[in-house]
Amino acid sequence: MKTKFATAFKLFLVLFVLTFNSCQDDSTETIHENAVQKQSIDDLKKELTLPSSQELPEIVQEQLTLSKANLTAYLQNQLQITEVTVLGKLSTEKSLLIVQNLIADEESPIAFGNIKTPASVVIGKMQNIHSGKQLTDSQNNLKDLAAHEIKTGDNVLQITWISKGEKLTTLCFYGNDGIIWDNILGGLIMMDADGRSQSSATDSKVVSKWYKQWWTADWIWGSQRGEIGYQITIYYSGSTVSNTDVNDWGNMSLGSARSESKITKNTGSYGQCRYALGLCTPTGSLSFNTSSFSVSFSGLGSNIVSNGYKSLYP
């Protein structure tokens, strides 16, 4: 009897495990199917407060007008805005989640590069530009950006683009203070790749001297978006340097910046510093290596990185 009971019990356990695993598999498949369901602009429209008119705030209209002019001036027919349609106002928490998914969707268009250097500009659907970890990192970065920067009460418009004959559409978010984010408008920058520099005037009576170099990144409508730079100052008597100072700075709106500097020669016939600077848009990232004292960029996105030395003589 005990043997028969044990055998029956074992059979019961086997059937139970098979049934449980089957249910678990079905549940997992259902969760996976729900997770990969894509949301559309139509889903977003259901969560918007409809606009009373297509009229834009003056500052947003000005930003779009200036963007069109700069795109024409630097990229000519490579990228053009053909249509702008106001969709409405973000009014629910669900609308924010949909927005995060839409701008980070692998089929959403993105762009990066410096429009003053047309060869650096890349435009297209995310999945055609990124792959593997780069794609995942870019999507996560865009989701994080949307979660922090786009709020209920912000407005949405749809921009239609033509890029080398291909039609693309992006969602542009804006408020009364101007444009907040758009995957193409926000992904591109305007910048003088060589940067700018300035130095103090030569004067035999002055006991200090400085040199400054910096790089500025602008939104494509022209206003400043970020800057990196350093300044070295030497203090001297005659032809002998008694002390050397250096300072650095870096900032970037909707992106990241990194700046590091140190003195490598403090006194003697000259002063010298080492600097490591970088800025980039959200689809990429910056890192600083202490052993090589350098900033590097990874991923894909608009960026400028400058690592080097600067010597200054009395």
C-alpha positions as CSV (number, residue, x, y, z in Angstrom):
1,M,0.0,0.0,0.0
2,K,2.8,2.3,0.9
3,T,4.5,1.7,-2.5
4,K,1.3,2.4,-4.4
5,F,0.7,5.5,-2.4
6,A,4.2,6.8,-3.0
7,T,4.0,6.1,-6.8
8,A,0.6,8.0,-7.0
9,F,2.1,10.9,-5.0
10,K,5.1,11.1,-7.4
11,L,2.7,11.2,-10.4
12,F,0.7,13.9,-8.7
13,L,3.8,16.0,-8.2
14,V,4.9,15.6,-11.8
15,L,1.5,16.6,-13.1
16,F,1.4,19.6,-10.7
17,V,4.9,20.8,-11.8
18,L,4.0,20.4,-15.5
19,T,0.7,22.3,-15.1
20,F,2.4,25.1,-13.0
21,N,5.2,25.6,-15.6
22,S,2.6,25.7,-18.4
23,C,0.7,28.4,-16.6
24,Q,3.9,30.2,-15.8
25,D,5.0,30.1,-19.5
26,D,1.6,31.4,-20.6
27,S,1.8,34.2,-18.1
28,T,5.3,35.0,-19.2
29,E,4.3,35.1,-22.9
30,T,1.3,37.4,-22.1
31,I,3.6,39.8,-20.1
32,H,6.1,39.8,-23.0
33,E,3.4,40.4,-25.6
34,N,2.1,43.4,-23.5
35,A,5.6,44.7,-23.1
36,V,6.4,44.8,-26.8
37,Q,3.1,46.3,-27.8
38,K,4.1,49.6,-29.5
39,Q,2.2,52.8,-28.8
40,S,1.4,55.3,-31.6
41,I,0.8,59.0,-31.9
42,D,-2.9,58.1,-32.0
43,D,-2.6,56.6,-28.5
44,L,-1.0,59.9,-27.4
45,K,-3.7,62.0,-29.0
46,K,-6.3,60.3,-26.8
47,E,-4.5,61.6,-23.7
48,L,-4.1,65.2,-25.0
49,T,-6.2,68.3,-24.3
50,L,-7.0,69.4,-27.9
51,P,-5.7,72.8,-29.0
52,S,-8.0,75.7,-29.6
53,S,-5.9,76.9,-32.5
54,Q,-2.6,76.1,-34.3
55,E,-1.1,79.3,-33.1
56,L,2.3,78.9,-31.4
57,P,3.9,81.1,-28.7
58,E,6.0,83.8,-30.3
59,I,9.2,82.4,-28.9
60,V,8.5,78.9,-30.3
61,Q,7.7,80.3,-33.7
62,E,10.9,82.3,-33.7
63,Q,12.9,79.2,-32.7
64,L,11.4,77.2,-35.6
65,T,12.0,80.1,-38.0
66,L,15.6,80.5,-37.0
67,S,16.1,76.7,-37.1
68,K,14.8,76.5,-40.7
69,A,17.1,79.4,-41.7
70,N,20.2,77.8,-40.1
71,L,19.4,74.3,-41.6
72,T,19.1,75.9,-45.0
73,A,22.3,77.9,-44.6
74,Y,24.5,75.0,-43.4
75,L,22.8,71.8,-44.6
76,Q,21.0,73.2,-47.7
77,N,18.7,70.3,-48.9
78,Q,20.1,67.7,-46.5
79,L,17.3,68.4,-44.0
80,Q,14.2,70.6,-44.2
81,I,11.1,71.2,-42.1
82,T,8.1,70.9,-44.3
83,E,5.1,71.0,-41.9
84,V,4.3,71.8,-38.3
85,T,1.1,70.6,-36.6
86,V,0.0,71.5,-33.1
87,L,-1.4,68.3,-31.4
88,G,-2.4,69.6,-27.9
89,K,-1.4,69.7,-24.3
90,L,-0.1,66.8,-22.2
91,S,-2.8,66.3,-19.6
92,T,-2.4,62.9,-17.9
93,E,0.3,60.8,-16.3
94,K,-0.4,58.2,-19.0
95,S,0.4,60.7,-21.7
96,L,3.9,61.2,-20.2
97,L,4.5,57.4,-20.2
98,I,3.4,57.3,-23.9
99,V,5.7,60.2,-24.7
100,Q,8.7,58.4,-23.1
101,N,8.1,55.3,-25.2
102,L,7.5,57.2,-28.4
103,I,10.6,59.4,-28.4
104,A,12.7,56.3,-27.4
105,D,11.1,53.9,-29.9
106,E,13.7,52.3,-32.2
107,E,11.7,53.5,-35.2
108,S,11.7,57.2,-34.0
109,P,14.0,59.6,-36.0
110,I,17.0,61.1,-34.3
111,A,19.8,63.3,-35.5
112,F,23.3,64.3,-34.3
113,G,26.2,66.3,-35.4
114,N,27.4,69.9,-35.8
115,I,25.4,71.6,-38.6
116,K,28.4,73.9,-39.2
117,T,30.3,70.8,-40.2
118,P,27.8,69.0,-42.5
119,A,29.9,65.9,-42.9
120,S,29.4,65.2,-39.1
121,V,25.6,65.2,-39.4
122,V,23.7,61.9,-39.2
123,I,19.9,61.7,-39.6
124,G,17.6,58.7,-39.6
125,K,15.6,56.2,-37.6
126,M,17.2,55.1,-34.4
127,Q,17.4,51.4,-35.3
128,N,19.2,52.3,-38.6
129,I,21.8,54.3,-36.7
130,H,22.3,52.4,-33.5
131,S,22.5,48.7,-32.7
132,G,23.1,46.5,-29.7
133,K,24.2,48.3,-26.5
134,Q,24.4,51.6,-28.3
135,L,20.7,51.4,-29.2
136,T,19.7,50.3,-25.7
137,D,21.8,53.1,-24.1
138,S,20.4,55.7,-26.4
139,Q,16.8,54.6,-25.8
140,N,17.4,54.6,-22.0
141,N,19.0,58.1,-22.1
142,L,16.1,59.5,-24.1
143,K,13.5,58.0,-21.7
144,D,15.4,59.5,-18.8
145,L,15.5,62.9,-20.5
146,A,11.7,62.7,-21.2
147,A,11.0,61.7,-17.6
148,H,12.9,64.7,-16.2
149,E,12.2,67.4,-18.7
150,I,8.7,66.8,-20.1
151,K,5.8,67.5,-17.7
152,T,2.0,67.6,-17.8
153,G,0.9,71.0,-19.0
154,D,3.6,71.0,-21.7
155,N,2.4,71.3,-25.3
156,V,3.1,68.9,-28.2
157,L,3.5,69.6,-31.9
158,Q,4.4,67.2,-34.7
159,I,7.1,68.2,-37.1
160,T,7.4,66.7,-40.6
161,W,10.9,66.6,-42.1
162,I,12.4,65.7,-45.5
163,S,15.9,64.3,-45.2
164,K,17.5,63.3,-48.5
165,G,14.1,62.5,-49.9
166,E,12.9,60.5,-46.9
167,K,9.9,61.7,-44.9
168,L,10.4,61.7,-41.1
169,T,8.1,62.9,-38.3
170,T,9.1,63.9,-34.7
171,L,7.3,65.1,-31.6
172,C,8.3,68.5,-30.4
173,F,7.5,69.5,-26.8
174,Y,7.3,73.2,-25.8
175,G,6.0,75.6,-23.2
176,N,5.6,79.4,-22.9
177,D,9.4,79.7,-22.5
178,G,10.2,77.9,-25.8
179,I,11.0,74.4,-27.1
180,I,11.8,71.8,-24.5
181,W,12.8,68.8,-26.7
182,D,12.6,67.3,-30.2
183,N,14.8,64.3,-31.2
184,I,16.1,66.2,-34.3
185,L,16.1,69.8,-33.1
186,G,17.7,68.7,-29.8
187,G,20.1,66.2,-31.2
188,L,21.9,68.7,-33.5
189,I,24.1,71.5,-32.4
190,M,25.9,74.5,-33.9
191,M,29.5,75.0,-32.9
192,D,32.8,76.3,-34.1
193,A,34.9,73.2,-33.9
194,D,38.2,75.0,-33.3
195,G,36.7,76.9,-30.4
196,R,37.7,80.4,-29.4
197,S,40.6,81.9,-27.4
198,Q,41.6,85.1,-25.6
199,S,44.7,86.3,-23.8
200,S,45.6,89.3,-21.6
201,A,47.3,92.2,-23.2
202,T,51.1,92.4,-23.1
203,D,52.4,95.0,-20.5
204,S,55.9,95.1,-19.0
205,K,54.5,96.5,-15.8
206,V,52.0,93.6,-15.3
207,V,53.2,90.7,-13.1
208,S,50.6,88.2,-14.3
209,K,49.4,86.9,-17.6
210,W,46.5,84.6,-18.7
211,Y,45.2,82.7,-21.6
212,K,41.7,81.3,-22.0
213,Q,40.3,78.8,-24.5
214,W,36.7,77.6,-24.8
215,W,34.1,75.8,-27.0
216,T,30.5,76.8,-27.1
217,A,27.6,74.6,-28.4
218,D,24.4,76.3,-29.5
219,W,20.9,75.1,-30.2
220,I,20.3,75.2,-33.9
221,W,18.1,78.3,-33.5
222,G,21.2,80.1,-32.2
223,S,21.0,80.5,-28.4
224,Q,23.7,79.0,-26.3
225,R,23.3,75.5,-25.0
226,G,26.6,74.5,-23.5
227,E,30.2,75.5,-23.0
228,I,33.5,73.9,-22.0
229,G,36.8,75.7,-21.4
230,Y,39.9,76.4,-19.3
231,Q,42.0,79.4,-18.3
232,I,45.7,79.4,-17.2
233,T,47.3,82.3,-15.4
234,I,51.0,82.7,-14.6
235,Y,52.5,85.1,-12.0
236,Y,56.1,86.2,-12.8
237,S,58.9,88.6,-12.2
238,G,61.1,89.4,-15.2
239,S,61.4,86.1,-17.0
240,T,60.8,83.8,-14.0
241,V,57.4,82.3,-13.2
242,S,56.7,82.2,-9.5
243,N,53.2,80.5,-9.6
244,T,50.7,79.1,-12.0
245,D,46.9,78.7,-11.6
246,V,44.3,77.0,-13.8
247,N,40.5,76.7,-13.7
248,D,38.1,74.9,-15.9
249,W,34.3,74.8,-16.5
250,G,31.7,72.8,-18.4
251,N,27.9,72.9,-18.7
252,M,25.4,71.5,-21.2
253,S,21.6,71.9,-21.3
254,L,19.9,68.6,-22.1
255,G,23.1,66.7,-22.4
256,S,26.3,66.4,-20.3
257,A,29.6,68.1,-19.9
258,R,32.9,67.3,-18.1
259,S,35.9,69.5,-17.4
260,E,39.1,68.7,-15.6
261,S,42.4,70.6,-15.3
262,K,45.7,70.5,-13.3
263,I,49.0,72.3,-13.2
264,T,51.9,70.3,-14.7
265,K,54.6,73.0,-14.3
266,N,54.2,75.6,-11.6
267,T,57.4,77.7,-11.6
268,G,60.5,78.4,-13.7
269,S,60.8,79.7,-17.2
270,Y,57.1,79.1,-18.0
271,G,53.9,77.7,-16.5
272,Q,51.9,74.8,-17.9
273,C,48.5,73.1,-17.4
274,R,46.8,70.0,-18.6
275,Y,43.1,70.1,-19.5
276,A,40.4,67.5,-20.3
277,L,37.1,68.8,-21.6
278,G,34.0,67.4,-23.2
279,L,30.3,68.0,-23.9
280,C,27.6,65.9,-25.7
281,T,23.9,65.5,-26.4
282,P,21.8,62.9,-24.5
283,T,22.3,59.9,-26.8
284,G,26.0,59.7,-25.9
285,S,28.0,59.8,-22.7
286,L,31.3,61.2,-21.4
287,S,33.9,59.6,-19.1
288,F,37.1,60.8,-17.5
289,N,40.1,58.5,-17.1
290,T,42.3,59.6,-14.2
291,S,45.4,57.6,-15.3
292,S,45.5,59.2,-18.8
293,F,43.9,62.4,-17.6
294,S,41.5,62.5,-20.5
295,V,37.9,62.8,-21.3
296,S,36.4,60.4,-23.9
297,F,33.0,60.1,-25.6
298,S,31.1,56.9,-26.2
299,G,27.9,56.1,-28.0
300,L,26.6,58.2,-30.8
301,G,25.6,61.9,-30.6
302,S,26.7,65.5,-31.0
303,N,29.9,66.1,-29.1
304,I,33.2,67.9,-28.7
305,V,36.1,66.5,-26.8
306,S,39.4,68.4,-26.2
307,N,42.4,67.0,-24.2
308,G,45.8,68.7,-24.2
309,Y,48.4,70.9,-22.6
310,K,48.9,74.7,-22.6
311,S,52.2,76.5,-21.8
312,L,52.3,80.1,-21.0
313,Y,55.5,82.2,-20.9
314,P,56.2,85.6,-19.3
